[in-house]
């Protein structure tokens, strides 16, 4: 398992912000485990901070702006791309103005800062977001999707239908090495016909050919030759990596984007952050049941069932992803006893099977990949009913996992009363 990482020592950079034109001093400083990425406005009273999370994005107009109340930091994507690309988990980014220095319009200056400061492993495991299913966002003719994968890969298709800029496609497994060599130096760009409108919006006050490439009709304006034939698509990947840093965890997925910009990137980041936060809630529940106990309130947070069909009262044992034991107290007040049978109340066998299934559901739905899913029956095999269950009995519902995959699971369930088997079956589920 990979460890969390921070930088070894503070390191600074000065320059102007591309949109505000403000002169800024930026300092990267080490941060403790689980701190994440935090921007600090050292120029404001109390040095307020803004966490680099998608929920804090306040604007995506020609860049990604994050805010905490009235405290704003503009155009953070190039800084975040370097942090993510260098595999940094925890760092403080201190500024004495409201926008980081633009450098040459890429992330390369920030990568050099991090390398010069040195990278240090920390004594805590890195938490990654591993997807169980596709997540996507779209608008007009642009789309972005994150698909389950073993590595973090970004594939980008760019097509602006511009005569000077042909369609470009790039695809990278984003590692520390590939980010530094193939992505970090891609520079920001704009079209010549956009400049007047951007100036009227009060933007690009610090923009120049020192930190951007301008695309005109039949000509490309730049202080130097293009660094790659597909430099523009590489810069789009850079922006995307930076925006996905706002998930707050390293993302293990294949991200496929077509014409996506900051708006869709951040939309996807918000959806992925939502999965992270739901996972954290689930992990908190798991922590509460270590040692083998989960009360009805915790069960209700996992199972969608409600009266009169919630048939597990308590969890008394959990063993990883292998075994779970639940309790169902059977009383005369159960609604089914009114008709099954009035003169000799007996719990229906199918409801005993359902109680076993719900117990298995508590185990299988309380995982990051199955949050917000339902477990539907695919098969019931080898079901046997050994003795009747009546009011006053307590069912002990024992589940052993036979097979557990991304989309399906199979368990063996046994329901006991006073140590005697009342029912048993093998149950197969589909997670939907």
ZINORDA-V216978 format. One line per field, one symbol per residue. ss: DSSP state (H for helix, E for strand, L for the rest). psi: psi as a letter, one per 20 degrees, with the letter a starting at -180 (. if undefined). A space follows every 50 residues. Layout:
# ZINORDA-V216978
ss = ???
psi = ???
This chain:
# ZINORDA-V216978
ss = LLEEEEELLLEEEEEELLLLLLEEEEEEEELLLLLLEEEEELLLLLLLEE ELLHHHEEELLLLLEEEELLEEEELLHHHHHHHHHLLLLLEEEEELLLEL LLLLLLLHHHHHHHHHHLEEEEEEELLEEELLLLEEEEELLEEEEEEELL LLEEEEEELLLELLELLEEEEEELLHHHHHHHHLLLLLEEEHHHHHHHHH LLLLLLLLLLLLEEELLLLEELLLLLLLLLHHHHHHHHHHHHHHHHHLLE EEEEEEEELLLHHHHHHHHHHHHHHHHHHHHHHHHHHHHLLLLELHHHHH HHLLLLLLLLLLLEEEEEELLLEEEEEEELLLLLHHHHLLLLLLLLLLHH HHHHHHHHHHHHHHLLLHHHLLLLEEEEEEEEEEELLLLLLLLEEEEEEE EEEELLLEEEEEEEEEELLEEEEEEEEEEEEL
psi = pqqqqaqhqqqrqqaqphghjppqppppqqqrqjhappppniiqpimqqp qmqhijpiqkokrppqqncioqoqmihhghgggghjkphpqpopqjajpq qicjjajhhhghgghhhqppqrmqqppqooqirqprqqpckqqpqpqpri roqpppppnjlphinrqqpqppoorhghgghhghjpqqrrqhiigghggh ikrkhjqrihjqppoaojqppqirqphqhkhghhhhgggggghihihiqp pnroopqojqahghghgghghhhhgghhghgghhgghhjpijppahghgh igqiqrpkjokphqpippnckhqqprpoporiiphhihinqhhnpppphh hgghhgghghhgghilqgijpjrqoqphqoqkpqohqqprpiqopooppp pgqoagirqprppppqokiqphqqrpppqpp.
